[in-house]
């Protein structure tokens, strides 16, 4: 067993008073959060969270009743992705690393490993380390169940049969640290669902050749297929079990949009969903039973809908304690009486709170970002504007503190994805740019998630086309309202947003004074070929996802050149900054290297910054701050805020 080094004293600094400067330095925004990945034990007595002090990443165990840290772990350079209490004593720590596996023919990937750490023994054990003929790698989110008085963790991994690796469901008894394969998949395996008693009740499959997703239910040891659907791009998703334990709920997508499917667990028949419970958004799961008790929607403000009136009343009492602020449920005890929330707004900035419904008290746990005062947080407004063809585009608009909302310099800041959305609450990157005097527009362009299926569908085939002009239409709207100066606009983005940043000065010219692409796609053709190599097939679900948005048949479609910033590098009408992590496994760094070479060959102003050992998600403080510093310096040189 691995013995973890204990750490304790410095954790007091997290909750102690902090002497914040009058104005937050840029480094404060680029630093990894002071508190993140927070979780609470089932009995509601202990917290675990990740923090960073003096450049060291640490996990702190915090006693809520004693209001002090009780233990801590140094995690060094490990990239912690999730903390989850398996029970009141054992913490599951999932970390990732960018690497290749010796003997496995595959490109460099981000691999996830989960360890179980016991507070009683102060030791940790990789939960799949002892699984035979398997990788010590987690391919899903570990979930804990109590079975016969034992804590058992279920997690998907990779098991090898005759030298072929298959998705497999493992169970791990944390008392013995014994891992065993309880469901070995095949080339069609797509996942399993385990109920609160640890029974495997559902198994999903996906046939890439027929593009068919199906699900089977277990009855008396026999598997029965109860639902199937042809899904070239959007296979159904298992949301969970209804609160009465009677039905399994699927989220399906067809030509009409999102539709829940309820399947009776006793006989496999489809059931009409109750009208009041038919729409989930993101499902809310009971921490004790793991059944669905509500849903979450984020349309400019985080909203929670509980199916039970008493649950809704209890949550509303939490909201009443933080009027006019965005409140996000982060974790809760098994009885749902102790709740951890993240509160964002003008009163609290971005602050973690522990709410005790037994005593009706809220305790301040500390800021999400140390060194950023409430007065440093710029106000954010949720707005709508019309694109040129009349499509309504939602957007978040952040206005800099201390500046009148008139003729401001603007940063257009599109999100990644593109099937994603910006979320309400504190955005460190947007706030950092606003702190330098810029207005920041975050458009939820067509193709974005979270605003209804028709809004998503409107983006199909519009990659580099109307998805792009949705951004510049936002500039024109703000200029017509005299909020921004249309002659002082730059575009900044990461991932798909990085592509949009490159497409601005090359495909939608005459709008931006400069552009910053962080880990962005520069050439859709070579990007699709890279995916084909990674997937070892020319027709896969990821390929179909991208070609649908790009509006092409395949990676050889000549129309790809129409939406390629690389192909139009000689048309660039603004300076471009390229930033890319050397360990990016989502968009290869060659996308930025090729764009840099093309711009230089065309005599266009370009700067290229490589982030050493950084991944696609900017997971390290040093390189995140390097990115932010390079971005703001570039913006201030090419689009001065004053």
C-alpha positions as CSV (number, residue, x, y, z in Angstrom):
1,X,0.0,0.0,0.0
2,X,1.1,3.5,-0.7
3,X,1.6,5.7,2.3
4,X,0.5,9.3,1.8
5,X,2.4,12.1,3.4
6,X,0.3,13.9,5.9
7,X,-0.1,17.7,5.8
8,X,-2.1,19.8,8.2
9,X,-0.9,23.2,9.5
10,X,-1.0,25.2,6.3
11,X,-4.7,24.2,5.6
12,X,-5.7,26.8,8.2
13,X,-4.7,29.4,5.8
14,X,-7.5,28.4,3.5
15,X,-10.2,29.5,5.9
16,X,-8.3,32.3,7.6
17,X,-8.9,35.9,6.8
18,X,-7.0,37.0,3.7
19,X,-5.6,40.5,3.3
20,X,-6.7,41.2,-0.3
21,X,-5.2,44.0,-2.3
22,X,-7.3,46.8,-3.6
23,X,-7.3,45.4,-7.1
24,X,-6.7,41.8,-7.9
25,X,-3.5,41.1,-10.0
26,X,-3.9,39.1,-13.1
27,X,-2.1,36.1,-11.5
28,X,-5.0,35.8,-9.1
29,X,-7.4,35.0,-11.9
30,X,-5.0,32.5,-13.5
31,X,-4.3,30.6,-10.3
32,X,-6.1,27.3,-9.9
33,X,-9.1,27.6,-7.5
34,X,-8.5,27.9,-3.8
35,X,-11.3,25.4,-3.2
36,X,-12.4,22.9,-5.9
37,X,-13.7,19.3,-6.2
38,X,-15.4,19.6,-2.8
39,X,-17.4,16.7,-1.4
40,X,-19.0,15.9,1.9
41,X,-19.2,12.6,3.8
42,X,-22.5,10.7,3.8
43,X,-22.9,11.6,7.5
44,X,-22.2,15.3,6.8
45,X,-19.3,15.6,9.2
46,X,-16.2,15.9,6.9
47,X,-15.4,17.8,3.8
48,X,-12.7,17.0,1.3
49,X,-11.5,19.5,-1.3
50,X,-8.5,20.3,-3.4
51,X,-6.5,23.5,-2.8
52,X,-3.2,25.1,-3.8
53,X,-0.8,26.9,-1.5
54,X,2.6,28.1,-2.4
55,X,2.4,26.3,-5.7
56,X,1.6,23.0,-4.0
57,X,-1.7,21.1,-4.8
58,X,-3.2,19.5,-1.7
59,X,-6.2,17.7,-0.6
60,X,-7.7,18.9,2.7
61,X,-9.9,16.9,5.0
62,X,-12.0,19.5,7.0
63,X,-14.1,18.8,10.1
64,X,-17.3,20.9,9.8
65,X,-18.3,20.8,13.5
66,X,-14.8,21.6,14.7
67,X,-14.5,24.2,12.0
68,X,-10.9,23.2,11.3
69,X,-8.8,20.9,9.0
70,X,-8.1,17.4,10.4
71,X,-5.8,16.0,7.9
72,X,-4.3,16.7,4.4
73,X,-2.4,15.1,1.5
74,X,0.2,16.5,-0.7
75,X,-0.6,15.5,-4.3
76,X,2.3,17.3,-6.0
77,X,1.9,17.5,-9.8
78,X,-1.0,15.1,-10.0
79,X,-4.0,16.5,-11.8
80,X,-6.9,15.8,-9.5
81,X,-10.2,15.4,-11.4
82,X,-12.6,14.3,-8.8
83,X,-13.0,13.6,-5.1
84,X,-15.8,11.4,-3.9
85,X,-16.5,10.0,-0.4
86,X,-17.2,6.3,-0.8
87,X,-18.2,6.2,2.8
88,X,-17.5,8.1,6.0
89,X,-13.9,6.9,6.2
90,X,-12.7,6.4,2.6
91,X,-12.2,9.0,0.0
92,X,-11.9,8.2,-3.7
93,X,-9.4,10.3,-5.5
94,X,-9.4,10.3,-9.3
95,X,-6.4,11.9,-11.0
96,X,-5.2,11.9,-14.6
97,X,-2.0,11.9,-16.5
98,X,-1.1,12.4,-20.2
99,X,0.9,9.4,-21.4
100,X,1.1,6.4,-23.7
101,X,0.8,2.9,-22.3
102,X,3.8,0.6,-22.9
103,X,2.7,-2.3,-25.2
104,X,-0.6,-0.7,-26.2
105,X,-0.8,0.7,-29.7
106,X,-2.6,4.0,-29.2
107,X,-1.8,7.7,-29.4
108,X,-1.0,9.6,-26.3
109,X,-4.1,10.0,-24.2
110,X,-5.3,11.3,-20.9
111,X,-5.6,8.3,-18.5
112,X,-7.5,8.4,-15.2
113,X,-6.6,6.4,-12.1
114,X,-8.7,6.2,-9.0
115,X,-7.3,5.6,-5.5
116,X,-9.1,4.8,-2.3
117,X,-7.6,6.6,0.7
118,X,-8.6,5.5,4.2
119,X,-8.6,8.1,7.0
120,X,-8.2,5.4,9.6
121,X,-5.0,3.9,8.1
122,X,-3.7,7.0,6.3
123,X,-3.0,4.9,3.3
124,X,-4.1,4.7,-0.3
125,X,-4.7,1.9,-2.8
126,X,-5.4,2.2,-6.6
127,X,-8.7,0.5,-6.8
128,X,-8.0,-1.4,-10.1
129,X,-4.4,-2.2,-9.3
130,X,-5.1,-5.9,-8.6
131,X,-7.6,-6.5,-11.4
132,X,-6.2,-9.3,-13.5
133,X,-5.7,-8.9,-17.2
134,X,-6.8,-5.3,-17.0
135,X,-5.5,-1.8,-17.1
136,X,-5.3,0.2,-13.8
137,X,-7.3,2.9,-15.6
138,X,-10.8,4.2,-14.8
139,X,-13.0,4.7,-17.9
140,X,-16.0,6.1,-16.0
141,X,-17.0,7.8,-12.8
142,X,-16.6,5.6,-9.8
143,X,-19.8,5.0,-7.8
144,X,-20.0,3.5,-4.3
145,X,-22.7,1.2,-2.9
146,X,-23.2,-0.4,0.5
147,X,-23.6,-4.2,0.1
148,X,-23.9,-6.5,3.1
149,X,-22.2,-3.9,5.3
150,X,-19.3,-3.5,2.9
151,X,-18.5,-0.5,0.8
152,X,-18.2,-1.6,-2.8
153,X,-17.1,0.7,-5.7
154,X,-18.3,0.1,-9.2
155,X,-16.2,1.6,-12.0
156,X,-15.7,0.9,-15.7
157,X,-12.3,-0.1,-17.0
158,X,-10.5,-2.1,-19.7
159,X,-10.2,-5.8,-19.4
160,X,-8.3,-7.9,-22.0
161,X,-9.5,-11.2,-23.5
162,X,-7.2,-12.9,-26.0
163,X,-5.2,-9.7,-26.2
164,X,-8.3,-7.6,-27.1
165,X,-9.4,-4.9,-24.7
166,X,-13.1,-4.6,-23.9
167,X,-15.0,-2.1,-21.8
168,X,-15.7,-3.9,-18.5
169,X,-17.6,-3.1,-15.3
170,X,-15.5,-3.8,-12.1
171,X,-16.6,-4.0,-8.5
172,X,-14.1,-3.3,-5.8
173,X,-14.6,-4.2,-2.1
174,X,-12.8,-1.5,-0.2
175,X,-12.4,-3.7,2.9
176,X,-10.3,-6.2,1.0
177,X,-9.3,-4.0,-2.0
178,X,-10.3,-6.9,-4.2
179,X,-11.3,-5.9,-7.7
180,X,-13.2,-8.3,-10.0
181,X,-14.8,-8.0,-13.4
182,X,-18.6,-8.3,-12.9
183,X,-19.6,-7.6,-16.5
184,X,-17.1,-8.1,-19.3
185,X,-18.3,-6.3,-22.4
186,X,-17.6,-6.9,-26.1
187,X,-16.9,-4.5,-29.0
188,X,-20.5,-3.2,-28.7
189,X,-20.5,-2.5,-24.9
190,X,-21.5,1.1,-24.0
191,X,-22.0,1.0,-20.3
192,X,-24.0,-0.4,-17.4
193,X,-26.3,0.9,-14.7
194,X,-26.1,-0.3,-11.0
195,X,-29.0,0.2,-8.6
196,X,-28.6,1.2,-4.9
197,X,-28.3,-2.4,-3.8
198,X,-25.4,-3.1,-6.2
199,X,-27.4,-5.1,-8.8
200,X,-26.5,-4.6,-12.5
201,X,-29.9,-3.9,-13.9
202,X,-29.2,-2.5,-17.3
203,X,-26.6,-2.9,-20.0
204,X,-26.2,-0.6,-23.1
205,X,-24.7,-1.4,-26.4
206,X,-23.8,0.6,-29.5
207,X,-23.2,-1.0,-33.0
208,X,-21.1,1.5,-35.0
209,X,-21.8,-0.4,-38.2
210,X,-25.6,-0.3,-38.0
211,X,-25.4,2.9,-35.9
212,X,-27.9,1.3,-33.4
213,X,-28.0,1.9,-29.7
214,X,-29.8,-0.6,-27.5
215,X,-30.4,-1.4,-23.9
216,X,-31.1,-4.7,-22.1
217,X,-32.6,-5.3,-18.7
218,X,-31.7,-8.1,-16.3
219,X,-34.5,-10.4,-15.2
220,X,-33.6,-13.5,-13.1
221,X,-30.2,-13.7,-14.6
222,X,-31.4,-13.3,-18.2
223,X,-31.0,-10.3,-20.4
224,X,-33.9,-8.9,-22.4
225,X,-33.5,-6.1,-25.0
226,X,-36.2,-3.6,-24.2
227,X,-35.3,-0.6,-26.4
228,X,-33.2,0.2,-29.4
229,X,-32.8,3.3,-31.7
230,X,-30.8,4.1,-34.7
231,X,-28.5,6.9,-33.6
232,X,-25.7,8.0,-36.0
233,X,-24.5,10.8,-33.7
234,X,-26.7,11.1,-30.6
235,X,-27.2,7.8,-28.9
236,X,-29.6,7.8,-25.9
237,X,-28.3,8.3,-22.4
238,X,-29.3,6.5,-19.2
239,X,-30.3,9.2,-16.8
240,X,-31.2,6.9,-13.8
241,X,-34.0,5.3,-11.9
242,X,-37.2,7.1,-10.9
243,X,-37.6,8.0,-7.2
244,X,-40.1,5.1,-6.7
245,X,-37.6,2.6,-8.1
246,X,-40.1,1.4,-10.7
247,X,-38.7,2.7,-13.9
248,X,-35.4,3.4,-15.8
249,X,-35.3,6.8,-17.5
250,X,-33.5,7.3,-20.8
251,X,-32.8,10.6,-22.5
252,X,-33.3,10.2,-26.3
253,X,-32.9,12.5,-29.2
254,X,-34.8,12.3,-32.5
255,X,-35.9,14.7,-35.2
256,X,-38.3,16.3,-32.7
257,X,-35.6,16.9,-30.1
258,X,-35.1,15.6,-26.6
259,X,-37.5,13.1,-25.3
260,X,-37.5,11.0,-22.1
261,X,-38.3,7.3,-22.3
262,X,-39.5,5.5,-19.2
263,X,-39.0,1.7,-19.1
264,X,-40.8,-0.4,-16.4
265,X,-38.1,-2.3,-14.6
266,X,-40.4,-5.2,-13.8
267,X,-41.5,-6.1,-17.3
268,X,-39.4,-3.9,-19.7
269,X,-42.5,-2.1,-21.2
270,X,-42.4,1.6,-22.0
271,X,-44.3,3.8,-19.8
272,X,-45.7,7.3,-20.4
273,X,-43.7,9.7,-18.3
274,X,-45.7,11.7,-15.8
275,X,-46.3,15.3,-17.1
276,X,-44.8,16.9,-14.0
277,X,-41.6,14.7,-14.2
278,X,-41.1,14.4,-17.9
279,X,-38.3,17.1,-18.3
280,X,-35.1,16.6,-16.4
281,X,-32.4,18.8,-17.9
282,X,-29.5,17.5,-15.9
283,X,-31.0,15.0,-13.4
284,X,-30.7,15.5,-9.7
285,X,-29.8,12.3,-7.9
286,X,-30.6,11.4,-4.2
287,X,-27.2,10.9,-2.6
288,X,-28.5,7.9,-0.5
289,X,-30.7,6.0,-3.0
290,X,-29.1,7.3,-6.3
291,X,-32.6,7.8,-7.7
292,X,-33.8,10.8,-9.7
293,X,-35.5,13.4,-7.5
294,X,-35.3,16.4,-9.7
295,X,-33.5,18.3,-12.5
296,X,-31.2,21.3,-13.1
297,X,-31.5,23.9,-15.9
298,X,-29.2,26.8,-16.6
299,X,-30.7,29.5,-18.7
300,X,-28.8,32.5,-17.5
301,X,-29.4,31.4,-13.9
302,X,-29.0,28.0,-12.2
303,X,-32.5,26.6,-11.4
304,X,-33.3,23.4,-9.5
305,X,-36.7,21.7,-9.9
306,X,-37.5,19.0,-7.3
307,X,-40.4,16.6,-7.9
308,X,-41.3,16.4,-4.2
309,X,-42.8,19.6,-2.8
310,X,-41.0,19.2,0.6
311,X,-37.7,19.0,-1.2
312,X,-38.5,22.1,-3.3
313,X,-39.4,24.0,-0.2
314,X,-36.2,23.0,1.5
315,X,-34.1,24.1,-1.5
316,X,-36.1,27.4,-1.7
317,X,-35.1,28.1,1.9
318,X,-31.5,27.8,0.9
319,X,-32.0,30.3,-2.0
320,X,-33.7,32.7,0.4
321,X,-30.4,33.0,2.3
322,X,-28.7,34.3,-0.8
323,X,-31.1,36.6,-2.6
324,X,-30.2,37.8,-6.1
325,X,-27.2,35.5,-6.3
326,X,-26.5,32.4,-8.3
327,X,-26.6,29.3,-6.1
328,X,-25.1,26.0,-7.3
329,X,-25.6,22.7,-5.4
330,X,-22.1,21.2,-5.1
331,X,-22.6,18.3,-2.6
332,X,-24.9,17.1,0.2
333,X,-25.0,14.6,3.0
334,X,-27.0,11.3,2.6
335,X,-29.9,12.8,4.5
336,X,-29.7,16.0,2.4
337,X,-29.6,18.1,5.6
338,X,-26.1,19.4,5.2
339,X,-25.5,21.0,1.8
340,X,-22.5,22.6,0.2
341,X,-23.2,25.4,-2.3
342,X,-21.2,27.7,-4.4
343,X,-22.6,31.2,-4.3
344,X,-21.8,33.7,-7.1
345,X,-22.9,37.4,-7.1
346,X,-22.2,40.9,-6.1
347,X,-22.6,40.2,-2.3
348,X,-20.3,37.2,-2.0
349,X,-18.2,37.1,-5.1
350,X,-17.6,33.4,-5.6
351,X,-17.8,31.7,-2.2
352,X,-18.4,28.2,-0.9
353,X,-21.0,27.9,1.9
354,X,-22.0,25.0,4.1
355,X,-25.8,25.1,4.8
356,X,-27.2,23.2,7.7
357,X,-31.0,22.7,7.4
358,X,-31.2,21.3,10.9
359,X,-30.0,24.6,12.5
360,X,-30.9,26.8,9.5
361,X,-27.4,28.2,9.5
362,X,-25.0,29.0,6.7
363,X,-21.2,28.9,7.3
364,X,-18.7,30.6,5.0
365,X,-16.1,28.0,4.0
366,X,-14.0,30.3,1.9
367,X,-13.5,31.9,-1.6
368,X,-13.3,29.8,-4.7
369,X,-10.4,32.1,-5.7
370,X,-8.1,33.5,-3.1
371,X,-7.0,37.1,-3.7
372,X,-10.1,38.2,-5.7
373,X,-12.3,40.4,-3.6
374,X,-16.0,40.9,-4.1
375,X,-15.2,44.4,-5.5
376,X,-13.0,42.8,-8.1
377,X,-15.8,40.8,-9.6
378,X,-17.4,42.5,-12.7
379,X,-21.2,42.3,-13.1
380,X,-22.5,39.8,-15.6
381,X,-25.8,40.2,-17.4
382,X,-27.7,37.6,-19.4
383,X,-28.9,39.2,-22.7
384,X,-30.4,38.2,-26.0
385,X,-29.8,39.6,-29.5
386,X,-30.9,38.8,-33.0
387,X,-28.6,37.3,-35.6
388,X,-28.7,38.6,-39.2
389,X,-31.3,35.9,-40.1
390,X,-33.5,36.6,-37.0
391,X,-32.2,33.7,-34.9
392,X,-32.2,34.7,-31.2
393,X,-28.8,34.3,-29.6
394,X,-28.5,34.2,-25.8
395,X,-25.3,35.6,-24.4
396,X,-23.5,36.6,-21.2
397,X,-22.2,40.2,-21.1
398,X,-19.6,41.1,-18.5
399,X,-18.9,44.8,-18.1
400,X,-15.7,46.1,-16.4
401,X,-16.0,47.7,-13.0
402,X,-15.5,51.5,-12.8
403,X,-16.4,52.1,-16.5
404,X,-19.5,53.5,-18.0
405,X,-21.3,51.1,-20.4
406,X,-20.5,53.3,-23.4
407,X,-18.1,52.8,-26.3
408,X,-16.1,50.1,-24.4
409,X,-13.4,48.0,-25.9
410,X,-14.8,44.5,-26.4
411,X,-13.5,40.9,-26.2
412,X,-15.7,38.3,-28.0
413,X,-15.2,35.1,-26.0
414,X,-16.9,32.1,-27.6
415,X,-17.0,28.8,-25.6
416,X,-15.6,25.5,-26.7
417,X,-17.5,22.4,-27.8
418,X,-19.2,23.5,-29.9
419,X,-21.9,21.4,-28.3
420,X,-21.4,23.1,-24.9
421,X,-22.6,26.3,-23.1
422,X,-21.3,28.9,-20.8
423,X,-22.6,28.7,-17.3
424,X,-23.9,31.3,-14.9
425,X,-21.5,32.2,-12.1
426,X,-17.8,33.2,-11.8
427,X,-15.8,32.7,-15.0
428,X,-12.1,33.2,-14.2
429,X,-11.0,33.8,-17.8
430,X,-13.8,36.3,-18.6
431,X,-13.4,38.1,-15.3
432,X,-9.7,38.4,-15.9
433,X,-10.2,40.2,-19.2
434,X,-12.9,42.4,-17.7
435,X,-10.6,43.3,-14.9
436,X,-8.3,44.9,-17.4
437,X,-11.0,47.2,-18.7
438,X,-12.7,45.2,-21.4
439,X,-16.3,44.3,-21.9
440,X,-16.6,40.5,-22.6
441,X,-19.3,38.9,-24.7
442,X,-19.9,35.2,-24.4
443,X,-22.4,34.3,-27.1
444,X,-24.4,31.0,-26.9
445,X,-24.3,30.8,-30.7
446,X,-26.4,28.3,-32.7
447,X,-25.1,24.8,-32.1
448,X,-24.7,25.5,-28.4
449,X,-26.2,23.1,-25.9
450,X,-28.7,24.0,-23.1
451,X,-31.1,26.2,-25.1
452,X,-33.3,23.6,-26.6
453,X,-32.7,21.1,-29.4
454,X,-33.8,23.5,-32.2
455,X,-31.1,25.9,-31.2
456,X,-28.5,23.1,-31.4
457,X,-29.9,21.8,-34.7
458,X,-29.6,25.3,-36.2
459,X,-25.8,24.9,-35.9
460,X,-25.6,21.8,-38.0
461,X,-23.7,22.6,-41.2
462,X,-22.9,26.1,-39.9
463,X,-19.4,25.5,-38.6
464,X,-17.4,28.6,-39.8
465,X,-20.6,30.0,-41.3
466,X,-23.6,31.2,-39.3
467,X,-22.0,29.9,-36.1
468,X,-19.3,32.4,-36.8
469,X,-21.4,35.3,-37.9
470,X,-23.5,34.8,-34.7
471,X,-20.5,36.2,-32.9
472,X,-19.9,39.2,-35.1
473,X,-23.7,39.9,-35.1
474,X,-23.3,40.3,-31.3
475,X,-20.6,42.9,-31.9
476,X,-23.0,44.8,-34.2
477,X,-25.8,44.6,-31.7
478,X,-23.6,46.0,-28.8
479,X,-22.3,48.7,-31.1
480,X,-25.9,49.7,-32.1
481,X,-26.6,50.0,-28.4
482,X,-23.5,52.2,-28.0
483,X,-22.2,49.9,-25.4
484,X,-19.0,49.0,-27.3
485,X,-16.8,50.7,-29.8
486,X,-16.9,48.5,-33.0
487,X,-13.4,49.7,-33.9
488,X,-12.0,48.2,-30.7
489,X,-12.9,44.5,-30.8
490,X,-10.8,41.4,-30.4
491,X,-11.8,37.7,-30.2
492,X,-10.4,35.1,-27.8
493,X,-11.3,31.5,-27.5
494,X,-10.2,28.0,-26.5
495,X,-10.8,24.7,-28.3
496,X,-13.8,25.3,-30.7
497,X,-13.6,28.9,-29.4
498,X,-10.0,28.9,-30.6
499,X,-11.2,27.8,-34.1
500,X,-13.7,30.7,-34.0
501,X,-10.9,33.1,-33.0
502,X,-8.9,32.0,-36.0
503,X,-12.0,32.1,-38.3
504,X,-12.7,35.7,-37.3
505,X,-9.8,37.4,-39.1
506,X,-9.6,34.8,-41.9
507,X,-13.2,34.0,-42.7
508,X,-15.4,36.8,-41.2
509,X,-13.0,39.7,-41.8
510,X,-13.3,43.3,-40.9
511,X,-14.6,42.8,-37.4
512,X,-11.6,42.1,-35.1
513,X,-8.4,44.0,-34.3
514,X,-6.7,40.9,-33.0
515,X,-7.4,37.2,-32.2
516,X,-6.2,34.7,-29.6
517,X,-6.6,31.0,-30.2
518,X,-5.9,28.6,-27.3
519,X,-5.7,25.0,-28.3
520,X,-7.9,25.8,-31.4
521,X,-8.5,23.9,-34.6
522,X,-6.9,25.6,-37.6
523,X,-7.7,23.1,-40.3
524,X,-10.8,20.9,-40.2
525,X,-9.5,18.5,-42.8
526,X,-6.3,17.5,-41.0
527,X,-8.2,17.5,-37.7
528,X,-10.7,14.9,-39.1
529,X,-7.8,12.8,-40.4
530,X,-6.2,12.9,-36.9
531,X,-9.5,11.7,-35.4
532,X,-9.6,8.9,-38.0
533,X,-6.1,7.8,-37.0
534,X,-7.0,8.0,-33.3
535,X,-10.2,6.0,-33.7
536,X,-8.6,3.6,-36.3
537,X,-11.6,4.0,-38.5
538,X,-12.9,6.5,-41.1
539,X,-16.5,6.2,-40.0
540,X,-17.0,6.6,-36.2
541,X,-19.3,8.5,-33.9
542,X,-16.8,11.3,-33.3
543,X,-16.2,11.7,-37.1
544,X,-20.0,11.9,-37.6
545,X,-20.3,14.5,-34.8
546,X,-17.8,16.8,-36.5
547,X,-18.9,16.3,-40.1
548,X,-22.5,17.1,-39.1
549,X,-21.5,20.5,-37.6
550,X,-19.1,21.1,-40.5
551,X,-21.7,20.3,-43.2
552,X,-19.5,17.9,-45.1
553,X,-19.7,14.2,-46.1
554,X,-16.3,13.1,-44.8
555,X,-12.7,14.2,-44.3
556,X,-12.1,14.4,-48.0
557,X,-14.9,16.8,-48.8
558,X,-13.6,19.8,-50.8
559,X,-16.0,22.1,-48.8
560,X,-13.7,21.7,-45.8
561,X,-11.3,24.3,-47.4
562,X,-14.1,26.9,-47.3
563,X,-14.1,26.8,-43.5
564,X,-10.4,26.3,-42.9
565,X,-8.5,29.3,-41.4
566,X,-5.3,27.6,-42.5
567,X,-6.5,27.6,-46.1
568,X,-7.2,31.3,-45.7
569,X,-4.2,32.4,-43.7
570,X,-3.1,34.8,-46.4
571,X,-6.5,36.7,-45.9
572,X,-5.9,37.3,-42.2
573,X,-6.6,41.0,-41.5
574,X,-5.5,41.1,-37.8
575,X,-2.6,40.0,-35.6
576,X,-3.0,36.5,-34.2
577,X,-1.7,34.9,-31.0
578,X,-1.6,31.1,-30.9
579,X,-1.3,29.3,-27.6
580,X,-1.2,25.5,-27.3
581,X,-0.3,22.9,-24.7
582,X,2.3,20.3,-25.7
583,X,0.2,17.6,-24.0
584,X,-3.1,18.4,-25.7
585,X,-4.9,15.1,-26.5
586,X,-8.1,16.7,-27.8
587,X,-6.7,19.1,-30.4
588,X,-3.2,18.2,-31.4
589,X,-0.6,21.0,-31.2
590,X,0.1,20.5,-34.9
591,X,-3.0,22.5,-35.6
592,X,-1.3,25.6,-34.1
593,X,2.1,24.8,-35.5
594,X,0.7,24.6,-39.0
595,X,-1.2,27.8,-38.6
596,X,1.8,29.6,-37.4
597,X,3.9,28.4,-40.4
598,X,1.1,29.5,-42.8
599,X,0.8,32.9,-41.3
600,X,4.5,33.5,-41.4
601,X,4.7,32.3,-45.0
602,X,2.0,34.8,-45.9
603,X,3.8,37.6,-44.1
604,X,1.1,38.0,-41.4
605,X,1.8,39.0,-37.8
606,X,1.6,35.9,-35.6
607,X,3.0,35.0,-32.2
608,X,3.1,31.3,-31.0
609,X,3.3,30.4,-27.3
610,X,3.8,26.7,-26.4
611,X,2.7,25.6,-22.9
612,X,5.1,22.9,-21.7
613,X,3.4,19.8,-20.4
614,X,0.0,21.4,-20.5
615,X,-3.2,19.6,-21.6
616,X,-6.3,20.8,-23.3
617,X,-8.0,22.0,-20.1
618,X,-5.2,24.3,-18.7
619,X,-4.9,22.1,-15.6
620,X,-1.8,23.7,-14.0
621,X,-1.4,27.1,-12.4
622,X,2.0,27.9,-14.0
623,X,0.8,27.4,-17.6
624,X,-2.6,28.8,-17.0
625,X,-1.1,32.0,-15.7
626,X,1.4,32.0,-18.7
627,X,-1.6,31.7,-21.0
628,X,-3.5,34.6,-19.3
629,X,-0.5,36.8,-19.1
630,X,0.4,36.3,-22.8
631,X,-3.3,36.9,-23.8
632,X,-3.7,40.1,-21.9
633,X,-0.4,41.5,-23.0
634,X,-1.3,40.7,-26.6
635,X,-4.8,42.3,-26.2
636,X,-3.4,45.5,-24.5
637,X,-0.8,45.9,-27.3
638,X,-3.3,45.5,-30.2
639,X,-6.4,46.8,-28.6
640,X,-5.6,49.1,-25.7
641,X,-8.4,49.3,-23.2
642,X,-7.9,53.0,-22.5
